[in-house]
C-alpha cells in the first residue's frame, strides 16, 4: 500500500514557462498534493492532486488573493511563510489568526500554522505564536528544515513534535544544502523514508521543483528541475520510489 505524504513544491513560474512539465509528474505514487506558495491553483494541475493554498504574507489577506482563500472548501490552508523574516510579529499574526483565519474552518478546512525557519529566531517566534493562540490552535504544525545532517533534521522534527505533540507536523519546505550529489541523495532518501514511517508527519515537501536556484543558500544538487524545465533524476525518485533507494 502506498503512503501518500509527499507534496510537490511547484514554483509559480512553472505555470508561466513550462506548465506542460507537470504532466510528467506521477500522482499515482507517494505524491499526494501540490503547493506553489500562492492562493491560486495552477491550471495545469487539472485536479490530479490536492492543492494546498498558502496565505504567504500580509498581502494575501485582501483582494482577489483572499477571495481565493475564502473559496477554499474542505482543504488544507497554510498560514504565513517564515513570517519572522518578513517583519510580521507573533502578536500581529495571532491577532489576524483570530480575526480572519480560524473562520476558514467553517468551510471544512484544516489550518497549518506559520512555518518558520529552524533557527533560534524562528523557534522563538513560533513559541510565542503558539502561546498566543493556545485557546484555538492550528490543526498542523508547519516547519521548515534546511541542512546537511539527516540526523539533525530528524532530531529537529522530533523536538518540535515533543513541544507540540497534540498536532501533527507538516514539513512545508525541506532540503539538503550540501553541494555533494551523493550527500543530497542520502539526506533525501533517509529523511523521506523516516517521514513515511512516522505517523505524526502529515505531509512533507522537498524544495523545490523550479528551473532556477532560488538563492545562494539552496543547493543546486537538491533542485528537482533542470533549467529547461525537465525533471531531474532526484524528482523521479521522489515521485516514484517508496521506500526510496540510494
GIJOSUL-V101981 format. One record per backbone hydrogen bond with DSSP energy under -1.0 kcal/mol. NH is the residue of the N-H (numbers start at 0). CO is the residue of the C=O. E is the energy in kcal/mol with one decimal. If there is no record, write none. Layout:
# GIJOSUL-V101981
nh=NH co=CO e=E
nh=NH co=CO e=E
This chain:
# GIJOSUL-V101981
nh=4 co=2 e=-1.0
nh=5 co=29 e=-1.9
nh=6 co=203 e=-2.5
nh=7 co=32 e=-3.1
nh=9 co=7 e=-1.3
nh=9 co=34 e=-2.0
nh=10 co=208 e=-1.9
nh=13 co=10 e=-1.9
nh=16 co=12 e=-2.2
nh=17 co=13 e=-1.6
nh=20 co=17 e=-1.6
nh=21 co=18 e=-1.4
nh=22 co=19 e=-1.6
nh=23 co=20 e=-1.7
nh=24 co=21 e=-1.5
nh=31 co=5 e=-3.9
nh=32 co=5 e=-1.4
nh=33 co=49 e=-2.2
nh=34 co=7 e=-2.6
nh=44 co=41 e=-2.1
nh=47 co=44 e=-1.8
nh=49 co=31 e=-1.2
nh=51 co=33 e=-3.0
nh=53 co=37 e=-1.9
nh=54 co=77 e=-3.1
nh=55 co=53 e=-1.5
nh=59 co=56 e=-1.5
nh=60 co=57 e=-1.7
nh=65 co=61 e=-1.1
nh=66 co=62 e=-1.9
nh=67 co=63 e=-2.1
nh=68 co=64 e=-1.6
nh=69 co=65 e=-2.9
nh=70 co=66 e=-1.7
nh=71 co=68 e=-1.7
nh=73 co=106 e=-2.3
nh=76 co=109 e=-2.6
nh=77 co=52 e=-2.7
nh=78 co=111 e=-1.0
nh=79 co=54 e=-2.9
nh=80 co=55 e=-1.9
nh=81 co=114 e=-3.3
nh=84 co=81 e=-1.5
nh=85 co=82 e=-1.2
nh=87 co=82 e=-2.0
nh=92 co=88 e=-2.5
nh=93 co=89 e=-2.3
nh=94 co=90 e=-2.1
nh=95 co=91 e=-2.2
nh=96 co=92 e=-2.2
nh=97 co=93 e=-1.9
nh=98 co=94 e=-2.1
nh=99 co=95 e=-2.8
nh=100 co=95 e=-1.4
nh=101 co=96 e=-2.6
nh=103 co=100 e=-2.3
nh=104 co=101 e=-1.8
nh=105 co=102 e=-1.9
nh=106 co=103 e=-1.3
nh=107 co=104 e=-2.2
nh=108 co=103 e=-1.1
nh=109 co=74 e=-2.6
nh=111 co=76 e=-2.9
nh=112 co=139 e=-2.5
nh=114 co=79 e=-2.1
nh=118 co=116 e=-1.5
nh=122 co=118 e=-2.7
nh=123 co=119 e=-2.4
nh=124 co=120 e=-2.2
nh=125 co=121 e=-2.4
nh=126 co=122 e=-2.4
nh=127 co=123 e=-2.0
nh=128 co=124 e=-2.3
nh=129 co=125 e=-2.7
nh=130 co=126 e=-1.9
nh=131 co=127 e=-1.9
nh=132 co=128 e=-1.5
nh=135 co=132 e=-1.8
nh=138 co=110 e=-1.8
nh=139 co=110 e=-1.9
nh=140 co=167 e=-2.8
nh=142 co=169 e=-2.1
nh=143 co=115 e=-1.1
nh=144 co=172 e=-1.8
nh=146 co=174 e=-1.5
nh=152 co=148 e=-2.0
nh=153 co=149 e=-2.3
nh=154 co=150 e=-2.3
nh=155 co=151 e=-2.2
nh=156 co=152 e=-2.2
nh=157 co=153 e=-2.5
nh=158 co=154 e=-2.4
nh=159 co=155 e=-2.4
nh=160 co=156 e=-2.3
nh=161 co=157 e=-2.4
nh=162 co=158 e=-1.8
nh=163 co=159 e=-1.6
nh=166 co=163 e=-1.8
nh=168 co=199 e=-3.2
nh=169 co=140 e=-3.2
nh=170 co=202 e=-2.3
nh=171 co=142 e=-1.5
nh=171 co=169 e=-1.2
nh=172 co=142 e=-1.0
nh=174 co=144 e=-1.7
nh=176 co=146 e=-1.9
nh=183 co=179 e=-2.1
nh=184 co=180 e=-2.4
nh=185 co=181 e=-2.1
nh=186 co=182 e=-2.5
nh=187 co=183 e=-2.7
nh=188 co=184 e=-2.9
nh=189 co=185 e=-2.4
nh=190 co=186 e=-2.4
nh=191 co=187 e=-2.2
nh=192 co=188 e=-2.3
nh=193 co=189 e=-1.9
nh=194 co=190 e=-2.6
nh=195 co=191 e=-2.5
nh=196 co=192 e=-1.2
nh=197 co=194 e=-1.0
nh=200 co=197 e=-1.8
nh=201 co=168 e=-3.1
nh=203 co=4 e=-2.3
nh=204 co=170 e=-1.9
nh=206 co=173 e=-2.5
nh=208 co=8 e=-2.3
nh=209 co=207 e=-1.2
nh=221 co=218 e=-1.4
nh=223 co=207 e=-2.1
nh=225 co=229 e=-3.2
nh=228 co=225 e=-2.3
nh=231 co=223 e=-1.9
nh=235 co=231 e=-1.7
nh=236 co=232 e=-2.0
nh=237 co=233 e=-2.3
nh=238 co=234 e=-2.3
nh=239 co=235 e=-1.2
nh=240 co=236 e=-2.6
